[in-house]
Amino acid sequence: MKTKLIAIGNSKGVRIPAAMIREAGLEYELDLRVEQDGLKIRPARHLREGWDDAFAAAAGESADALLIDDTLANDFDEQAWQW
């Protein structure tokens, strides 16, 4: 589809047909990137999007286990520290 840039104040804009907006899943916030031969417009991703699913998957795999078991007594606790 060909279209033209339109003036919007001191900037330029592009009219995107509603059907294309729905098909692309575009909403209020967009992510614009300059690529090799043009612009890429995508729905903006929200910070921490998908984290809930990732945490749930990690919990099921015991991926949240401690890397260093700091619950064990060490020399400092046993000798140097005064309780």
SULGI-V725257 format. One record per residue. N is the residue number from 0. RES is the residue in one small letter. SS is DSSP state (hx for helix, st for strand, lp for the rest). PHI is phi as a letter, one per 20 degrees, with the letter a starting at -180 (NA if undefined). PSI is psi in whole degrees, -180 to 180 (999 if undefined). Layout:
# SULGI-V725257
[[N/RES/SS/PHI/PSI] [N/RES/SS/PHI/PSI]]
This chain:
# SULGI-V725257
[[0/m/lp/NA/134] [1/k/lp/d/145] [2/t/lp/b/177] [3/k/lp/c/153] [4/l/st/f/142] [5/i/st/c/151] [6/a/st/f/133] [7/i/st/c/92] [8/g/lp/m/-128] [9/n/lp/e/2] [10/s/st/d/-175] [11/k/st/c/154] [12/g/st/b/172] [13/v/st/c/133] [14/r/lp/e/128] [15/i/lp/d/125] [16/p/lp/g/145] [17/a/hx/g/-38] [18/a/hx/f/-39] [19/m/hx/f/-38] [20/i/hx/f/-46] [21/r/hx/f/-46] [22/e/hx/f/-37] [23/a/hx/e/-9] [24/g/lp/m/28] [25/l/lp/f/143] [26/e/lp/c/-150] [27/y/lp/f/-47] [28/e/lp/e/136] [29/l/st/c/156] [30/d/st/d/118] [31/l/st/d/134] [32/r/st/c/139] [33/v/st/e/124] [34/e/st/d/-177] [35/q/lp/g/-50] [36/d/lp/c/25] [37/g/st/r/-158] [38/l/st/d/147] [39/k/st/d/127] [40/i/st/d/124] [41/r/st/c/161] [42/p/st/f/140] [43/a/lp/f/137] [44/r/lp/e/143] [45/h/lp/e/144] [46/l/lp/g/139] [47/r/lp/m/18] [48/e/lp/f/129] [49/g/lp/n/-3] [50/w/hx/f/-39] [51/d/hx/g/-45] [52/d/hx/f/-41] [53/a/hx/f/-42] [54/f/hx/f/-40] [55/a/hx/f/-42] [56/a/hx/f/-40] [57/a/hx/f/-39] [58/a/hx/f/-35] [59/g/hx/f/-23] [60/e/lp/d/5] [61/s/lp/l/30] [62/a/lp/f/-6] [63/d/lp/e/17] [64/a/lp/f/150] [65/l/lp/f/138] [66/l/lp/f/-35] [67/i/lp/c/123] [68/d/lp/f/96] [69/d/lp/e/10] [70/t/lp/e/-13] [71/l/lp/f/147] [72/a/lp/f/147] [73/n/lp/c/177] [74/d/hx/g/-41] [75/f/hx/f/-46] [76/d/hx/f/-39] [77/e/hx/e/-33] [78/q/hx/d/-48] [79/a/hx/e/-30] [80/w/lp/e/136] [81/q/lp/d/117] [82/w/lp/e/999]]
